[in-house]
Structure formats: C-alpha cells, structure tokens
C-alpha cells in the first residue's frame, strides 16, 4: 500500500509522515514538494491514495488534481488551510474525493484515509446496477443512459449507486454524505450539489432542466420514475 504526499510545507509533511509511520507503519510513504513532480510520481508509482496541498510553489493544487484526473482515478484527499465553501466546491469540481482542513488531528487524518480507501476498494468489480434505461457498471465506472455512456469518478459512482438502489425514492443529503464520507459531513450540502451536477452533465440531455436526477428541495435527490419505463 502506497501513499503520495504532495505537500509544500515541510512541517506539515513531517507531521503527516510521523502520524502515518506510527498509526500505519506498513504504509509506504512517498513525497513531493511540487505539483509537477507530484503528477509525474502518480504516473510512475501508481499510489493507492494521494494527498494534495492547494498552495504549491509551481502550479496550484487544483491543477494537480485536474491533471491527475485526466489519467487516473486514484483517491485524492485535499489537505489545506483554506476552509471556505468556494474552495471546497472548487476542489471537488476538479476531482478531489475528500477535503480536510488544516489543522487536523493525526487520528482524524488516518481515519479519513482508511474510509476513503475502503470505499474505493469495496466496490464489487462484477456488479452491474440498473434502473430502467439507466445502468451503472461499477467495474468500469461507467454510466449508460439511452445510448450515451460516460466515465465516472469513484465518488460519482457512490452517489449514483445509492440513487439507483433507492429505485425512485429520495436519498437524503445526510444518507448520501454518510455513503461518501462514512459520517454526516458538516459541510456536505455544497459538495453533494457538485457531484449531482457532474452526474447530470454526464447523463441528462439538458443538465439545466434535469429529467433523470431530480431534486426534492431541502431533503435530497431521486431518480425519475420515467427512467424505469
């Protein structure tokens, strides 16, 4: 099991390294203090998980995430001092799976990494889910609706899987947050909207006027009954 830390702050890097060496000694740790080198290491090492600092010396952490997502679905955790919702939403839009705000506790970080890895690894590689014309292939991470097929990220798979399993009933924002993060995430509303928007862009003919993934305002999301016809 390998982790790659893309982190410019040496003190933070040392803190994370010490936490992992104590709490997860079998985990092999690789490090990069720059974004470009970090991207190259993802390609060369094929790590099981990556952490990314947004404030890197050469390119932004957002660009690192975007570039990683162009060739890999490795789980990515953002570790940053930026705690505003706009920063969280932007990181998720670029493809991050998790967002942890500094300062954070050592045990909290290890727990979040383990949860993300379990979620990433626990998908049944032979499982194909469907709801009428909509089908989700968890092995390929693809969604097909009518004749359109699109690739999904791991978190998008998690969200769509829950919607399909609900078979037209509402999946609450709290239940979606629990599936993604393992608990009710305090700032989940904006993040979940990002995932839903991405799914609509990949499935709907007109994402601005959705007919497949619908919103129950103030509660959550559900698949239209017409999808199953």
RAFEN-V180016 format. One record per residue. N is the residue number from 0. BURIAL is I if it has 24 or more other ideal C-beta (glycine too) atoms within 12 Angstrom, else O. Layout:
BEGIN
N&BURIAL, N&BURIAL
END
This chain:
BEGIN
0&O, 1&I, 2&I, 3&I, 4&I, 5&I, 6&I, 7&I, 8&I, 9&O, 10&O, 11&I, 12&I, 13&O, 14&O, 15&I, 16&I, 17&O, 18&I, 19&I, 20&O, 21&O, 22&O, 23&I, 24&O, 25&O, 26&I, 27&O, 28&I, 29&I, 30&I, 31&I, 32&I, 33&I, 34&I, 35&O, 36&I, 37&I, 38&I, 39&O, 40&I, 41&I, 42&O, 43&O, 44&I, 45&O, 46&I, 47&I, 48&I, 49&I, 50&I, 51&I, 52&I, 53&I, 54&I, 55&I, 56&O, 57&O, 58&I, 59&I, 60&I, 61&I, 62&I, 63&I, 64&I, 65&I, 66&I, 67&I, 68&I, 69&O, 70&O, 71&I, 72&I, 73&I, 74&I, 75&I, 76&I, 77&I, 78&I, 79&I, 80&O, 81&O, 82&O, 83&O, 84&O, 85&O, 86&I, 87&I, 88&I, 89&I, 90&I, 91&I, 92&I, 93&I, 94&I, 95&I, 96&I, 97&I, 98&I, 99&I, 100&I, 101&I, 102&O, 103&I, 104&O, 105&O, 106&O, 107&I, 108&I, 109&I, 110&O, 111&I, 112&I, 113&I, 114&I, 115&I, 116&I, 117&O, 118&I, 119&I, 120&O, 121&O, 122&I, 123&O, 124&O, 125&O, 126&O, 127&O, 128&I, 129&O, 130&I, 131&O, 132&O, 133&I, 134&I, 135&I, 136&I, 137&I, 138&O, 139&O, 140&I, 141&I, 142&I, 143&I, 144&I, 145&O, 146&O, 147&O, 148&O, 149&I, 150&I, 151&I, 152&I, 153&I, 154&I, 155&I, 156&I, 157&I, 158&I, 159&I, 160&I, 161&I, 162&I, 163&I, 164&O, 165&I, 166&O, 167&I, 168&O, 169&I, 170&I, 171&I, 172&I, 173&O, 174&I, 175&I, 176&I, 177&O, 178&I, 179&I, 180&I, 181&O, 182&O, 183&O, 184&I, 185&O, 186&I, 187&I, 188&I, 189&I, 190&I, 191&I, 192&I, 193&I, 194&I, 195&I, 196&I, 197&I, 198&I, 199&I, 200&O, 201&I, 202&I, 203&I, 204&O, 205&O, 206&O, 207&O, 208&O, 209&I, 210&O, 211&I, 212&I, 213&I, 214&I, 215&O, 216&O, 217&O, 218&O, 219&I, 220&I, 221&I, 222&I, 223&I, 224&O, 225&O, 226&I, 227&O, 228&O
END
